[in-house]
Amino acid sequence: MVGVLVAAFGAWTYLVPAGWVLAGLSAAWYLGSWIAGGVLLTAGFGLLGASVRDRSGYWTAGAVTSLLLATLALAGAVTAVVLLVI
């Protein structure tokens, strides 16, 4: 949940109208929020997928879906890092 909130805050600061106080924030602020949110979501979904796999003893749809979401969250965080560095 923390990862979702951090990523949502990053998206919100990106979409703030130009007249708002937060609109003056640099790209590092919202990209940093996306990076932190992606890392937290990767950890959360990864742990959930591993837990489901351990409890059931075999790969279930829930475990695979959770690990797929973890991979997508990590890909989003890496993309934000690349955009921040460029």
Steps between C-alpha positions, in 0.01 A plus 500: 500500500784739575644439155167578336467822700853614417457424129160673498654807663766504229235483230297771673796740524567438131144601407464803730391813310769762443340748740537276804788518743605140432522567126841655552652175618770358282477176307701329770212534745234309309744260334646430844151422625443261210836334569429461872146379430623250242764362735250467784243334273769263370586395854137463603385303196816290504451405863133426438580277202769314692266454796220362283748266330637377834157442652361306206817308415464565128453791261144628512336770291516737799874445547576549131279810479663652807850439367398638161373818670828520692690479171285772344547726804877450478493578128310821574752600767793430266331703227461793741868471596601511133279805441645669807859435394449612139 
